[in-house]
């Protein structure tokens, strides 16, 4: 799929920054509320899986495997959904993707009612929330990947930070997309801080609802922009 060309004034980069905030929220939910497992960032799961395989205390193999499989499933469906929307307006694809992601997050919020973070019980709810948020984040990553907006992956910051330093004037570069790069870092940081405060003081339900609301509301606002009517090549 060829991503639509995005004018600098188009709302898509702003949407991706907002989605980066929701990544911070989901990471706070999963790491602090679901027992040190990532459902948005798979690099962390691979590392934690290695710790678990070596018998490090406090790390269990099953949650990481479940999160990775759910993420892969969501990415597979997201990839297919993007290809099915070829030739159709960008806004339709974005709204479908946001609707699916928000629905999965809100179902996870319902499942989280009565879930006890301290004891990680009931275990069925634990794995259900991992699966639902993993599916949502996998679907989102597949969608964002096909948009090909530079320096706004919404979930991964390693390459963003590398580019910020390696392409800086101190390194002999021209600081391309420095605003987006810094914005992405700030967005995930802010989302993680807000999510952590909510998980610690309120629980999992509220941040899951908020993540879904931000995703859907931001996408609807983006879809109202005239450039969102551009067909996907």
SEMI-928256 format. One line per 2 residues: number of its first residue (from 1); for each residue x, y, z of N, C-alpha, C. Coordinates in steps of 0.2 Angstrom, whole numbers, plus 5000, padded with zeros to 4 digits. Layout:
NUM = X,Y,Z,X,Y,Z,X,Y,Z ~ ...
//
This chain:
1 = 5004,4994,5000,5000,5000,5000,5004,5006,5000 ~ 5003,5011,4996,5006,5017,4996,5002,5022,5000
3 = 5006,5025,5005,5003,5030,5010,5001,5036,5006 ~ 4996,5039,5008,4994,5046,5005,4999,5051,5007
5 = 5000,5056,5003,5005,5061,5004,5001,5066,5009 ~ 5005,5068,5014,5002,5072,5020,5005,5079,5019
7 = 5001,5084,5019,5003,5091,5019,5005,5092,5026 ~ 5010,5097,5027,5012,5099,5034,5007,5101,5038
9 = 5002,5104,5035,4996,5107,5039,4991,5102,5040 ~ 4991,5096,5038,4986,5090,5038,4986,5088,5046
11 = 4980,5085,5048,4980,5084,5055,4983,5077,5057 ~ 4985,5073,5052,4987,5066,5053,4993,5066,5058
13 = 4998,5070,5057,5003,5070,5062,5001,5072,5069 ~ 4996,5076,5070,4993,5078,5076,4989,5072,5079
15 = 4986,5068,5075,4983,5062,5077,4988,5057,5080 ~ 4993,5056,5077,4998,5051,5079,5001,5053,5085
17 = 5002,5060,5087,5005,5062,5093,5000,5060,5099 ~ 4993,5061,5097,4988,5060,5102,4988,5052,5103
19 = 4989,5048,5098,4989,5041,5099,4995,5039,5103 ~ 5001,5043,5102,5007,5041,5107,5005,5042,5114
21 = 5001,5047,5115,4999,5048,5122,4995,5042,5125 ~ 4991,5039,5121,4987,5033,5123,4992,5027,5123
23 = 4997,5027,5120,5002,5022,5121,5005,5022,5128 ~ 5007,5028,5130,5009,5029,5137,5004,5026,5142
25 = 4998,5028,5141,4992,5025,5145,4992,5018,5145 ~ 4992,5015,5139,4992,5007,5139,4998,5004,5142
27 = 5004,5007,5141,5009,5004,5144,5009,5005,5152 ~ 5006,5010,5154,5006,5011,5162,5001,5006,5164
29 = 4995,5005,5161,4990,5000,5162,4993,4993,5163 ~ 4997,4991,5158,4999,4984,5157,5005,4983,5162
31 = 5010,4987,5162,5016,4986,5166,5014,4987,5174 ~ 5010,4992,5176,5009,4993,5183,5003,4989,5185
33 = 4998,4988,5180,4992,4984,5182,4992,4977,5181 ~ 4996,4974,5176,4995,4968,5174,5001,4963,5175
35 = 5006,4966,5180,5011,4962,5182,5017,4962,5177 ~ 5020,4968,5176,5026,4969,5172,5025,4966,5165
37 = 5020,4967,5161,5020,4965,5154,5018,4971,5150 ~ 5021,4971,5144,5019,4976,5139,5014,4974,5134
39 = 5009,4978,5133,5005,4976,5127,5005,4981,5121 ~ 5009,4986,5122,5010,4990,5117,5017,4990,5114
41 = 5022,4988,5118,5029,4988,5116,5032,4981,5117 ~ 5033,4978,5111,5035,4971,5111,5042,4970,5113
43 = 5046,4975,5112,5053,4974,5114,5054,4972,5121 ~ 5050,4976,5125,5050,4975,5132,5048,4967,5134
45 = 5043,4965,5130,5041,4958,5132,5047,4953,5130 ~ 5050,4954,5124,5055,4949,5122,5061,4949,5128
47 = 5063,4955,5130,5068,4955,5136,5065,4952,5142 ~ 5059,4953,5144,5056,4950,5150,5056,4943,5149
49 = 5054,4941,5143,5053,4933,5142,5060,4930,5143 ~ 5065,4934,5141,5072,4931,5142,5074,4930,5149
51 = 5072,4935,5153,5072,4935,5160,5069,4929,5163 ~ 5062,4928,5161,5058,4923,5163,5061,4916,5162
53 = 5064,4915,5155,5067,4909,5153,5073,4907,5157 ~ 5077,4913,5160,5082,4911,5164,5081,4910,5171
55 = 5074,4911,5173,5072,4909,5180,5072,4915,5185 ~ 5073,4921,5182,5073,4927,5186,5067,4928,5190
57 = 5067,4929,5196,5061,4930,5200,5056,4936,5198 ~ 5050,4935,5199,5045,4940,5197,5043,4940,5189
59 = 5046,4936,5185,5044,4936,5178,5042,4929,5176 ~ 5036,4929,5173,5033,4923,5171,5032,4922,5163
61 = 5033,4917,5160,5034,4916,5153,5027,4917,5150 ~ 5021,4914,5153,5015,4914,5149,5012,4921,5148
63 = 5012,4926,5152,5009,4933,5151,5013,4936,5145 ~ 5019,4935,5144,5023,4938,5139,5021,4935,5132
65 = 5021,4928,5132,5019,4924,5126,5012,4926,5124 ~ 5007,4927,5129,5000,4929,5127,5000,4936,5124
67 = 5004,4940,5127,5004,4947,5125,5007,4948,5117 ~ 5012,4944,5116,5015,4944,5109,5011,4941,5104
69 = 5007,4935,5106,5003,4932,5101,4997,4936,5100 ~ 4994,4940,5105,4989,4944,5104,4991,4950,5099
71 = 4996,4953,5101,4999,4958,5097,5000,4956,5089 ~ 5003,4950,5088,5004,4948,5081,4997,4947,5078
73 = 4992,4944,5082,4985,4943,5079,4982,4950,5077 ~ 4983,4955,5081,4980,4962,5080,4983,4965,5074
75 = 4990,4964,5073,4994,4967,5068,4992,4963,5061 ~ 4991,4957,5061,4989,4953,5055,4982,4956,5053
77 = 4977,4956,5057,4971,4959,5055,4971,4966,5053 ~ 4975,4970,5056,4976,4977,5054,4979,4978,5047
79 = 4984,4973,5046,4987,4973,5039,4982,4972,5034 ~ 4978,4967,5035,4973,4965,5030,4968,4971,5030
81 = 4966,4974,5035,4961,4979,5035,4963,4985,5031 ~ 4970,4987,5031,4973,4992,5027,4972,4990,5020
83 = 4974,4984,5018,4974,4982,5011,4967,4982,5008 ~ 4962,4981,5012,4955,4981,5010,4952,4988,5009
85 = 4956,4993,5011,4953,5000,5011,4957,5003,5005 ~ 4961,5000,5001,4964,5003,4995,4959,5006,4991
87 = 4960,5012,4988,4956,5016,4984,4950,5019,4987 ~ 4949,5018,4994,4944,5022,4998,4947,5028,5002
89 = 4943,5032,5004,4945,5038,5007,4949,5036,5014 ~ 4954,5040,5015,4958,5039,5021,4954,5039,5027
91 = 4949,5044,5027,4945,5044,5034,4941,5038,5035 ~ 4939,5034,5030,4935,5028,5031,4940,5023,5035
93 = 4946,5022,5032,4951,5018,5035,4952,5019,5042 ~ 4954,5026,5043,4955,5028,5050,4950,5027,5055
95 = 4944,5029,5053,4938,5028,5057,4937,5021,5059 ~ 4937,5016,5054,4936,5009,5056,4942,5007,5061
97 = 4948,5009,5059,4953,5007,5064,4952,5009,5071 ~ 4950,5016,5071,4949,5019,5078,4943,5015,5082
99 = 4938,5014,5078,4932,5010,5081,4934,5004,5084 ~ 4938,5000,5080,4940,4993,5082,4945,4994,5088
101 = 4949,4998,5088,4954,4999,5094,4950,5001,5100 ~ 4946,5006,5099,4942,5009,5105,4938,5004,5108
103 = 4934,5000,5104,4930,4995,5106,4934,4989,5110 ~ 4940,4987,5108,4944,4982,5111,4946,4985,5118
105 = 4948,4992,5118,4950,4995,5125,4944,4995,5130 ~ 4938,4997,5127,4932,4997,5131,4930,4991,5134
107 = 4930,4986,5130,4929,4979,5132,4934,4977,5138 ~ 4940,4979,5137,4945,4977,5142,4943,4981,5148
109 = 4940,4987,5148,4938,4991,5154,4933,4987,5157 ~ 4928,4985,5154,4923,4981,5157,4925,4975,5160
111 = 4930,4971,5157,4933,4965,5160,4937,4967,5167 ~ 4940,4973,5167,4944,4975,5172,4940,4977,5178
113 = 4933,4978,5178,4929,4979,5184,4930,4973,5188 ~ 4932,4975,5194,4933,4970,5200,4939,4966,5199
115 = 4944,4968,5195,4950,4965,5194,4955,4968,5200 ~ 4958,4964,5204,4962,4966,5209,4970,4966,5207
117 = 4972,4972,5207,4979,4973,5204,4984,4970,5209 ~ 4983,4971,5216,4988,4968,5221,4989,4960,5220
119 = 4983,4957,5219,4984,4950,5219,4984,4947,5212 ~ 4983,4951,5207,4982,4949,5200,4977,4944,5199
121 = 4971,4945,5202,4966,4941,5201,4959,4944,5200 ~ 4954,4941,5197,4955,4934,5194,4960,4933,5188
123 = 4963,4928,5188,4968,4927,5182,4965,4927,5175 ~ 4958,4925,5175,4955,4925,5168,4954,4932,5166
125 = 4953,4937,5171,4952,4944,5169,4959,4946,5167 ~ 4964,4944,5170,4971,4946,5169,4973,4945,5161
127 = 4972,4939,5159,4974,4937,5153,4969,4939,5147 ~ 4963,4940,5149,4958,4944,5145,4960,4951,5143
129 = 4962,4954,5148,4964,4961,5147,4971,4962,5143 ~ 4975,4957,5144,4982,4957,5140,4980,4955,5133
131 = 4975,4951,5132,4974,4949,5125,4970,4955,5122 ~ 4965,4958,5125,4962,4963,5122,4966,4969,5120
133 = 4970,4971,5125,4974,4977,5124,4980,4975,5119 ~ 4982,4969,5119,4987,4967,5114,4985,4967,5107
135 = 4978,4965,5106,4975,4965,5100,4974,4972,5097 ~ 4972,4977,5102,4971,4984,5100,4978,4987,5098
137 = 4983,4986,5101,4990,4989,5100,4993,4986,5094 ~ 4992,4979,5093,4994,4976,5086,4991,4979,5080
139 = 4984,4980,5081,4980,4982,5075,4982,4990,5074 ~ 4983,4993,5079,4986,5000,5079,4992,5001,5075
141 = 4997,4997,5077,5004,4997,5074,5004,4995,5067 ~ 5000,4990,5065,4999,4989,5058,4996,4994,5054
143 = 4992,4998,5057,4989,5004,5053,4994,5009,5053 ~ 4997,5011,5058,5002,5017,5058,5007,5015,5053
145 = 5010,5009,5053,5015,5007,5049,5014,5008,5041 ~ 5007,5007,5040,5005,5008,5033,5005,5015,5031
147 = 5004,5019,5036,5003,5027,5034,5010,5030,5033 ~ 5015,5027,5035,5022,5029,5034,5023,5037,5035
149 = 5021,5039,5041,5023,5046,5043,5029,5046,5047 ~ 5034,5049,5044,5041,5049,5047,5041,5051,5055
151 = 5045,5047,5059,5046,5049,5066,5040,5049,5070 ~ 5035,5046,5068,5029,5045,5072,5026,5038,5072
153 = 5029,5034,5075,5027,5027,5075,5022,5026,5081 ~ 5021,5030,5085,5016,5030,5091,5018,5026,5097
155 = 5023,5021,5096,5024,5016,5101,5032,5015,5102 ~ 5036,5016,5098,5043,5015,5098,5047,5021,5098
157 = 5052,5022,5103,5055,5028,5103,5063,5028,5102 ~ 5065,5021,5102,5072,5020,5101,5075,5024,5095
159 = 5072,5022,5089,5074,5025,5083,5073,5033,5083 ~ 5068,5035,5086,5066,5042,5087,5072,5046,5090
161 = 5074,5043,5096,5079,5046,5100,5086,5046,5096 ~ 5087,5040,5093,5093,5040,5089,5093,5045,5083
163 = 5088,5046,5080,5088,5051,5075,5088,5058,5077 ~ 5085,5059,5083,5086,5066,5086,5093,5068,5087
165 = 5097,5063,5090,5104,5064,5091,5108,5064,5085 ~ 5108,5058,5081,5112,5057,5075,5111,5062,5069
167 = 5105,5065,5069,5103,5070,5064,5104,5077,5066 ~ 5106,5078,5072,5106,5085,5075,5112,5089,5072
169 = 5112,5095,5073,5117,5099,5070,5124,5098,5073 ~ 5124,5096,5080,5130,5094,5083,5133,5088,5080
171 = 5129,5083,5076,5132,5078,5073,5133,5079,5065 ~ 5132,5085,5063,5133,5087,5056,5127,5087,5052
173 = 5121,5086,5055,5115,5085,5052,5111,5091,5051 ~ 5105,5091,5049,5100,5097,5049,5094,5097,5053
175 = 5094,5092,5058,5088,5092,5063,5082,5091,5059 ~ 5081,5086,5055,5075,5085,5051,5069,5082,5056
177 = 5063,5085,5055,5058,5082,5059,5059,5083,5067 ~ 5063,5087,5069,5065,5087,5076,5059,5089,5081
179 = 5054,5093,5078,5048,5094,5082,5044,5088,5083 ~ 5043,5084,5078,5039,5078,5078,5042,5073,5083
181 = 5049,5073,5083,5053,5068,5087,5052,5070,5094 ~ 5053,5076,5096,5052,5078,5103,5045,5077,5105
183 = 5040,5079,5100,5033,5078,5102,5031,5071,5104 ~ 5034,5066,5100,5033,5059,5101,5035,5057,5108
185 = 5041,5059,5110,5044,5058,5116,5040,5061,5122 ~ 5038,5067,5121,5034,5070,5126,5027,5067,5127
187 = 5024,5065,5121,5017,5062,5121,5017,5056,5125 ~ 5022,5051,5124,5022,5045,5127,5024,5046,5134
189 = 5028,5050,5136,5030,5052,5143,5024,5054,5147 ~ 5020,5059,5144,5014,5062,5147,5009,5057,5148
191 = 5008,5052,5143,5003,5047,5143,5005,5042,5149 ~ 5011,5040,5149,5013,5036,5154,5013,5039,5161
193 = 5014,5045,5162,5013,5048,5169,5006,5049,5171 ~ 5002,5051,5166,4995,5051,5168,4992,5044,5169
195 = 4994,5039,5165,4991,5032,5166,4994,5030,5172 ~ 5000,5031,5174,5003,5028,5181,4999,5031,5187
197 = 4997,5038,5186,4994,5041,5192,4986,5038,5192 ~ 4983,5036,5186,4977,5034,5186,4977,5026,5189
199 = 4981,5022,5187,4982,5015,5189,4983,5015,5196 ~ 4987,5019,5199,4989,5019,5206,4983,5021,5210
201 = 4980,5026,5208,4975,5029,5213,4968,5027,5211 ~ 4966,5025,5205,4959,5024,5203,4959,5016,5201
203 = 4964,5013,5197,4963,5007,5195,4964,5007,5187 ~ 4961,5001,5184,4962,5000,5177,4957,5003,5173
205 = 4951,5003,5175,4945,5004,5171,4945,5011,5168 ~ 4947,5016,5172,4947,5023,5170,4952,5025,5164
207 = 4958,5022,5165,4963,5024,5160,4961,5020,5153 ~ 4958,5014,5154,4956,5010,5148,4951,5014,5144
209 = 4946,5017,5148,4941,5021,5145,4944,5027,5142 ~ 4948,5030,5145,4951,5036,5143,4955,5035,5136
211 = 4959,5030,5136,4963,5028,5130,4958,5027,5124 ~ 4953,5023,5125,4948,5023,5120,4945,5029,5117
213 = 4943,5033,5122,4940,5040,5120,4945,5044,5117 ~ 4951,5045,5119,4956,5049,5115,4957,5046,5108
215 = 4957,5040,5107,4958,5037,5101,4953,5038,5096 ~ 4947,5037,5098,4941,5038,5094,4940,5046,5093
217 = 4940,5050,5098,4939,5057,5097,4944,5060,5093 ~ 4950,5059,5094,4956,5061,5089,4955,5059,5082
219 = 4953,5053,5081,4952,5051,5074,4946,5054,5071 ~ 4941,5055,5074,4935,5058,5072,4937,5066,5070
221 = 4940,5069,5074,4943,5076,5072,4947,5076,5066 ~ 4951,5071,5066,4956,5070,5060,4952,5069,5053
223 = 4947,5065,5054,4942,5063,5048,4938,5069,5045 ~ 4937,5074,5050,4933,5080,5047,4937,5084,5043
225 = 4944,5083,5043,4948,5088,5039,4948,5086,5031 ~ 4947,5090,5027,4947,5089,5020,4952,5084,5017
227 = 4958,5084,5019,4963,5080,5017,4962,5073,5018 ~ 4958,5071,5023,4956,5064,5025,4951,5061,5020
229 = 4949,5065,5015,4945,5062,5010,4949,5059,5004 ~ 4956,5060,5004,4961,5058,4999,4960,5050,4999
231 = 4959,5047,4993,4959,5040,4992,4966,5037,4994 ~ 4966,5031,4997,4972,5027,4998,4974,5024,4992
233 = 4980,5025,4989,4983,5022,4983,4984,5014,4984
//
